[in-house]
Amino acid sequence: MRTGPITKQEITKAINKIKSRKTPGPDKIPTEAMKASTSVLTSCLTSSNRSGTQKKFLYSGRHDIL
């Protein structure tokens, strides 16, 4: 298990692994929209993750699931 915040590179890699033309999940965000806005999403998600772990809202350790 690795610890520390999730990096932009890890989020980008995870988004790129998502298959195109799939039905949106519970978040209702189409895959094409996520892939088209990868740079915005990575910034928002890494910032949110750092903030959440610093304030102890999120678990600071993580498993390699990306």
MDTraj code that builds the backbone (N, CA, C; nanometers):
import mdtraj as md
import numpy as np

residues = "MET ARG THR GLY PRO ILE THR LYS GLN GLU ILE THR LYS ALA ILE ASN LYS ILE LYS SER ARG LYS THR PRO GLY PRO ASP LYS ILE PRO THR GLU ALA MET LYS ALA SER THR SER VAL LEU THR SER CYS LEU THR SER SER ASN ARG SER GLY THR GLN LYS LYS PHE LEU TYR SER GLY ARG HIS ASP ILE LEU".split()
xyz = np.array([
    [0.0844, -0.1175, 0.0000],
    [0.0000, 0.0000, 0.0000],
    [0.0891, 0.1240, 0.0000],
    [0.0568, 0.2149, -0.0887],
    [0.1285, 0.3421, -0.0926],
    [0.0486, 0.4462, -0.0177],
    [0.1167, 0.5476, 0.0313],
    [0.0474, 0.6563, 0.0997],
    [0.0756, 0.7859, 0.0275],
    [0.0028, 0.8882, 0.0649],
    [0.0227, 1.0183, 0.0036],
    [-0.0893, 1.0512, -0.0923],
    [-0.0922, 1.1750, -0.1350],
    [-0.1989, 1.2178, -0.2248],
    [-0.1881, 1.1537, -0.3628],
    [-0.3000, 1.1451, -0.4282],
    [-0.3051, 1.0936, -0.5642],
    [-0.2467, 1.1996, -0.6565],
    [-0.1667, 1.1589, -0.7527],
    [-0.1016, 1.2550, -0.8424],
    [-0.1847, 1.2795, -0.9682],
    [-0.1545, 1.3898, -1.0352],
    [-0.2211, 1.4222, -1.1615],
    [-0.1942, 1.3140, -1.2659],
    [-0.0735, 1.2602, -1.2644],
    [-0.0377, 1.1562, -1.3606],
    [-0.1230, 1.0309, -1.3398],
    [-0.1489, 0.9956, -1.2151],
    [-0.2303, 0.8782, -1.1858],
    [-0.3752, 0.8981, -1.2315],
    [-0.4273, 1.0181, -1.2102],
    [-0.5642, 1.0469, -1.2526],
    [-0.5733, 1.0461, -1.4049],
    [-0.4771, 1.1079, -1.4710],
    [-0.4747, 1.1094, -1.6175],
    [-0.4686, 0.9675, -1.6722],
    [-0.3848, 0.8845, -1.6123],
    [-0.3716, 0.7456, -1.6560],
    [-0.5043, 0.6715, -1.6400],
    [-0.5716, 0.6925, -1.5272],
    [-0.7003, 0.6270, -1.5018],
    [-0.8064, 0.6721, -1.6013],
    [-0.8122, 0.8011, -1.6306],
    [-0.9102, 0.8529, -1.7272],
    [-0.8832, 0.7962, -1.8662],
    [-0.7569, 0.7899, -1.9038],
    [-0.7217, 0.7372, -2.0358],
    [-0.7527, 0.5886, -2.0510],
    [-0.7587, 0.5150, -1.9396],
    [-0.7893, 0.3724, -1.9438],
    [-0.9382, 0.3452, -1.9660],
    [-1.0221, 0.4445, -1.9409],
    [-1.1664, 0.4250, -1.9544],
    [-1.2006, 0.4054, -2.1020],
    [-1.2784, 0.3042, -2.1301],
    [-1.3175, 0.2770, -2.2681],
    [-1.4209, 0.3799, -2.3141],
    [-1.4040, 0.4253, -2.4369],
    [-1.4976, 0.5214, -2.4949],
    [-1.6291, 0.4547, -2.5308],
    [-1.7300, 0.5363, -2.5440],
    [-1.8643, 0.4926, -2.5847],
    [-1.9276, 0.3932, -2.4871],
    [-1.8993, 0.4118, -2.3591],
    [-1.9610, 0.3296, -2.2555],
    [-2.0704, 0.4115, -2.1876],
    [-2.1671, 0.3426, -2.1321],
    [-2.2749, 0.4092, -2.0607],
    [-2.2180, 0.4777, -1.9374],
    [-2.2581, 0.6035, -1.9115],
    [-2.2088, 0.6725, -1.7918],
    [-2.2447, 0.5961, -1.6643],
    [-2.1612, 0.6088, -1.5649],
    [-2.1854, 0.5443, -1.4359],
    [-2.2791, 0.6273, -1.3506],
    [-2.2764, 0.6044, -1.2201],
    [-2.3670, 0.6754, -1.1298],
    [-2.3488, 0.8272, -1.1316],
    [-2.2307, 0.8732, -1.1718],
    [-2.2073, 1.0170, -1.1765],
    [-2.2696, 1.0835, -1.2992],
    [-2.3142, 1.0021, -1.3948],
    [-2.3812, 1.0481, -1.5177],
    [-2.2906, 1.1313, -1.6086],
    [-2.1596, 1.1227, -1.5903],
    [-2.0660, 1.1969, -1.6755],
    [-2.0234, 1.1068, -1.7902],
    [-2.0528, 1.1448, -1.9150],
    [-2.0122, 1.0632, -2.0294],
    [-1.8596, 1.0519, -2.0389],
    [-1.8126, 0.9376, -2.0808],
    [-1.6695, 0.9128, -2.0955],
    [-1.6033, 1.0177, -2.1838],
    [-1.6695, 1.0531, -2.2923],
    [-1.6126, 1.1502, -2.3859],
    [-1.5918, 1.2856, -2.3182],
    [-1.6826, 1.3232, -2.2288],
    [-1.6686, 1.4510, -2.1571],
    [-1.5495, 1.4463, -2.0617],
    [-1.5316, 1.3323, -1.9947],
    [-1.4168, 1.3195, -1.9045],
    [-1.2856, 1.3270, -1.9808],
    [-1.2799, 1.2577, -2.0926],
    [-1.1565, 1.2572, -2.1709],
    [-1.1275, 1.3940, -2.2323],
    [-1.2321, 1.4674, -2.2696],
    [-1.2134, 1.6000, -2.3288],
    [-1.1707, 1.7034, -2.2249],
    [-1.1995, 1.6768, -2.0983],
    [-1.1662, 1.7742, -1.9934],
    [-1.0687, 1.7163, -1.8900],
    [-0.9797, 1.6309, -1.9363],
    [-0.8847, 1.5649, -1.8462],
    [-0.8033, 1.6648, -1.7649],
    [-0.7532, 1.7701, -1.8264],
    [-0.6676, 1.8642, -1.7528],
    [-0.7445, 1.9340, -1.6405],
    [-0.8690, 1.9695, -1.6664],
    [-0.9506, 2.0343, -1.5633],
    [-0.9827, 1.9347, -1.4519],
    [-1.0218, 1.8139, -1.4902],
    [-1.0552, 1.7122, -1.3907],
    [-0.9363, 1.6767, -1.3026],
    [-0.8197, 1.6615, -1.3616],
    [-0.7029, 1.6242, -1.2818],
    [-0.6709, 1.7316, -1.1786],
    [-0.6807, 1.8568, -1.2173],
    [-0.6538, 1.9653, -1.1225],
    [-0.7549, 1.9660, -1.0084],
    [-0.8821, 1.9526, -1.0432],
    [-0.9875, 1.9531, -0.9409],
    [-0.9765, 1.8327, -0.8479],
    [-0.9532, 1.7149, -0.9031],
    [-0.9486, 1.5937, -0.8224],
    [-0.8258, 1.5868, -0.7329],
    [-0.7100, 1.6310, -0.7820],
    [-0.5910, 1.6295, -0.6968],
    [-0.6043, 1.7322, -0.5851],
    [-0.6593, 1.8481, -0.6164],
    [-0.6808, 1.9507, -0.5142],
    [-0.7787, 1.9022, -0.4081],
    [-0.8868, 1.8417, -0.4520],
    [-0.9875, 1.7890, -0.3600],
    [-0.9294, 1.6782, -0.2728],
    [-0.8511, 1.5897, -0.3325],
    [-0.7901, 1.4808, -0.2580],
    [-0.6928, 1.5328, -0.1535],
    [-0.6106, 1.6280, -0.1900],
    [-0.5143, 1.6853, -0.0941],
    [-0.5865, 1.7532, 0.0213],
    [-0.6864, 1.8300, -0.0116],
    [-0.7637, 1.9000, 0.0908],
    [-0.8319, 1.8012, 0.1849],
    [-0.8915, 1.6994, 0.1286],
    [-0.9619, 1.6000, 0.2088],
    [-0.8704, 1.5200, 0.2991],
    [-0.7514, 1.4863, 0.2507],
    [-0.6588, 1.4102, 0.3349],
    [-0.5980, 1.4991, 0.4424],
    [-0.5723, 1.6252, 0.4114],
    [-0.5163, 1.7169, 0.5109],
    [-0.6155, 1.7436, 0.6236],
    [-0.7418, 1.7509, 0.5897],
    [-0.8449, 1.7785, 0.6898],
    [-0.8998, 1.6509, 0.7525],
    [-0.8402, 1.5365, 0.7157],
    [-0.8776, 1.4056, 0.7690],
    [-1.0185, 1.3620, 0.7284],
    [-1.0718, 1.4189, 0.6201],
    [-1.2006, 1.3744, 0.5673],
    [-1.1827, 1.2455, 0.4883],
    [-1.0647, 1.2298, 0.4302],
    [-1.0339, 1.1123, 0.3494],
    [-0.9202, 1.0349, 0.4130],
    [-0.9196, 0.9065, 0.3884],
    [-0.8119, 0.8202, 0.4348],
    [-0.6835, 0.8606, 0.3650],
    [-0.5757, 0.8775, 0.4389],
    [-0.4510, 0.9241, 0.3790],
    [-0.3733, 0.8150, 0.3069],
    [-0.3979, 0.6890, 0.3403],
    [-0.3353, 0.5792, 0.2689],
    [-0.4227, 0.5405, 0.1516],
    [-0.3663, 0.4734, 0.0555],
    [-0.4486, 0.4310, -0.0581],
    [-0.3917, 0.3045, -0.1164],
    [-0.4784, 0.2314, -0.1794],
    [-0.4368, 0.1107, -0.2493],
    [-0.4162, 0.1464, -0.3954],
    [-0.3342, 0.0726, -0.4630],
    [-0.3109, 0.0972, -0.6053],
    [-0.4281, 0.0437, -0.6864],
    [-0.5323, 0.1233, -0.6977],
    [-0.6508, 0.0818, -0.7726],
    [-0.6628, 0.1549, -0.9044],
    [-0.5820, 0.2556, -0.9255],
    [-0.5905, 0.3317, -1.0501],
    [-0.5194, 0.2626, -1.1611],
])
top = md.Topology()
chain = top.add_chain()
for i, resn in enumerate(residues, 1):
    res = top.add_residue(resn, chain, resSeq=i)
    for name in ("N", "CA", "C"):
        top.add_atom(name, md.element.get_by_symbol(name[0]), res)
traj = md.Trajectory(xyz[None], top)
